[in-house]
Amino acid sequence: MEVFRMVSLGLLSVFVPTFLLVSLTPGMCMTLAMVLGMTQGVRRTLWMMAGELVGVGLVAFAAGAGVAALMLRQPELFAVFKWLGGAYLVYLGMMMWRSRGRMAIPEKGLEVAPVGRMQLAMQGLVTAVANPKGWAFFVALLPPFLDAGRPLAGQLAVLVALILTLEFICLLLYATGGSRLRRLLSKGSGVRLLNRLAGALMAGVGLWLALG
């Protein structure tokens, strides 16, 4: 197969479980997917996932091409993204905690005003790109899977496609879990508890992003 000309089967047998385990590990993007699964539903959370996957793809390609090593030497390049993105997520979390804002679930019912698609996509993109730990992770983990004897562009295309596939599966699992939790806490005071749980998680992601 054409794929195996770019990446060996033996390498894939190690690469896939390694990155699947990493993607399944709770992190900022997975927590964000779960929160939006609670408040927006799985279908609308797909827009956040689209932005997040674009960001992960950019970071992964940069890491594979060696650009990320340069970026990590200039942490000030992340400062604006980190603080603005983190502050915005903390603000959203506070509003959700108080059952206010477009992301909060109204206490009189589960119908919530949908957040704009571009807003959701930008949340995912900023969360993925503005995380220095994500850059450092790809710098450390991706290059060892690249074979100097094979075309770099082809290898990166295959490995990044696999990374994005695994990432999407995990995001979908977290968003579905959030949606299920929403159904369990859909009555009476459970809605307020759900808003507070979602708000706390969202604010936690913001602090993680800003201070990480």
C-alpha positions in Angstrom: 0.0 0.0 0.0 1.0 3.6 -0.7 0.9 4.4 3.0 3.5 1.9 3.9 5.9 3.4 1.4 5.9 6.5 3.6 5.7 4.9 7.0 6.6 1.4 8.0 4.0 -1.0 9.4 6.2 -1.7 12.4 6.4 2.0 13.2 2.6 2.4 12.8 2.1 -0.4 15.3 3.8 1.7 18.0 2.7 5.1 16.8 -1.0 4.5 16.9 -1.4 3.1 20.4 1.1 5.8 21.7 -0.9 8.7 20.3 -4.2 7.1 21.2 -3.2 6.9 24.8 -2.0 10.5 24.8 -5.2 11.7 23.2 -7.4 9.8 25.7 -5.6 11.5 28.6 -7.7 14.3 30.0 -6.3 17.7 28.9 -7.5 21.2 27.9 -9.1 20.2 24.6 -10.7 17.1 25.9 -12.2 19.0 28.9 -13.4 21.7 26.6 -15.1 19.1 24.4 -16.8 17.6 27.4 -18.0 21.0 28.6 -19.5 21.9 25.2 -21.0 18.5 25.0 -22.8 19.3 28.2 -24.0 22.8 27.2 -24.2 22.8 23.4 -24.7 19.1 22.5 -22.4 16.9 20.5 -23.5 18.2 17.1 -22.6 21.8 17.8 -19.4 20.8 19.6 -18.2 19.4 16.2 -17.4 23.0 15.3 -15.1 23.4 18.2 -13.5 20.0 17.2 -12.9 21.3 13.7 -11.0 24.4 15.0 -9.1 22.2 17.5 -8.1 19.7 14.8 -6.8 22.5 12.6 -4.7 23.8 15.5 -3.3 20.4 16.3 -2.5 19.8 12.7 -0.6 23.1 12.4 1.3 22.3 15.6 2.1 18.8 14.5 3.4 19.9 11.1 5.5 22.6 12.6 7.0 20.1 15.1 7.8 17.7 12.4 9.4 20.3 10.2 11.5 21.6 13.1 9.7 25.0 13.3 8.4 24.3 16.8 11.8 24.1 18.3 12.4 27.7 17.2 9.0 28.8 18.6 9.7 27.3 22.0 12.8 29.4 22.3 10.6 32.5 22.1 7.8 31.9 24.6 6.7 35.6 24.3 5.1 34.5 21.0 2.6 32.5 23.0 1.9 35.2 25.6 -0.9 37.1 23.9 -2.7 33.9 22.8 -2.4 32.3 26.2 -3.6 35.2 28.3 -6.4 36.4 26.0 -7.6 32.9 25.3 -7.3 31.9 28.9 -9.1 35.0 30.2 -11.9 34.5 27.8 -12.5 30.9 28.8 -12.4 31.9 32.5 -15.0 34.6 31.8 -17.2 32.1 30.0 -16.8 29.7 33.0 -17.8 32.4 35.5 -20.9 33.2 33.4 -21.8 29.5 33.2 -21.3 29.1 36.9 -23.9 31.8 37.4 -26.3 30.3 34.9 -25.8 33.3 32.7 -24.6 33.9 29.1 -25.3 32.0 25.9 -23.4 28.9 26.9 -25.3 28.3 30.2 -28.3 26.0 30.2 -31.5 27.9 31.3 -32.7 26.6 34.7 -36.2 26.3 33.3 -35.3 23.9 30.6 -32.5 22.4 28.5 -33.0 24.5 25.4 -29.9 26.7 25.2 -29.3 29.4 22.6 -26.7 28.0 20.2 -23.3 29.6 20.2 -22.0 30.8 16.8 -20.1 28.2 14.8 -17.1 30.5 14.3 -16.9 31.3 18.0 -16.8 27.6 18.8 -14.2 26.9 16.1 -12.0 29.7 17.4 -12.2 28.4 20.9 -10.9 25.0 19.7 -8.2 26.6 17.5 -6.9 29.0 20.2 -6.9 26.3 22.8 -4.8 24.0 20.6 -2.4 26.6 19.2 -1.8 28.6 22.3 -0.8 25.7 24.5 3.1 25.6 24.8 2.9 22.1 26.4 1.3 20.9 23.2 4.2 22.3 21.2 6.7 20.7 23.5 4.9 17.4 23.4 5.0 17.2 19.6 8.6 18.3 19.5 9.5 15.5 21.9 7.3 12.7 20.6 6.8 13.2 16.8 10.4 13.4 15.4 11.5 9.9 16.7 8.8 8.5 14.4 10.2 10.2 11.3 12.6 8.2 9.1 15.4 10.2 7.5 15.5 7.7 4.7 11.9 8.4 3.5 10.3 11.6 2.1 9.6 14.0 5.1 6.4 15.5 3.6 4.8 12.1 2.9 5.6 10.8 6.4 4.2 14.0 8.0 1.1 13.8 6.0 0.4 10.2 7.0 1.3 10.7 10.7 -0.6 13.9 11.1 -3.6 12.3 9.4 -3.5 9.5 12.0 -3.0 12.0 14.9 -6.1 14.0 13.8 -8.2 10.8 13.4 -7.3 9.6 16.9 -7.8 13.1 18.3 -11.2 13.4 16.7 -12.3 10.0 18.1 -11.3 11.0 21.6 -12.9 14.5 21.3 -16.1 12.8 20.2 -15.9 10.4 23.2 -15.5 13.3 25.7 -18.3 15.3 24.1 -20.6 12.3 24.1 -19.8 11.8 27.8 -20.7 15.4 28.5 -24.0 15.1 26.6 -24.8 11.9 28.7 -24.0 13.8 31.9 -26.3 16.6 30.8 -29.2 14.1 30.5 -28.6 12.7 33.9 -28.6 16.2 35.5 -31.5 17.6 33.4 -34.1 18.0 36.1 -34.7 20.4 38.9 -31.7 21.7 40.7 -29.5 19.4 38.5 -29.5 22.0 35.8 -27.8 24.5 38.2 -25.3 21.9 39.3 -24.6 21.1 35.6 -24.0 24.8 34.9 -21.6 25.0 37.9 -19.8 21.9 36.9 -19.4 23.1 33.3 -18.4 26.5 34.4 -15.8 25.2 36.8 -14.3 23.0 34.1 -14.3 25.8 31.6 -12.6 28.2 34.0 -10.1 25.5 34.8 -9.3 25.1 31.1 -8.8 28.9 30.9 -6.5 29.0 33.9 -4.6 26.0 32.6 -4.2 27.7 29.3 -3.1 31.1 30.8 -0.7 29.7 33.4 0.6 26.6 31.7 
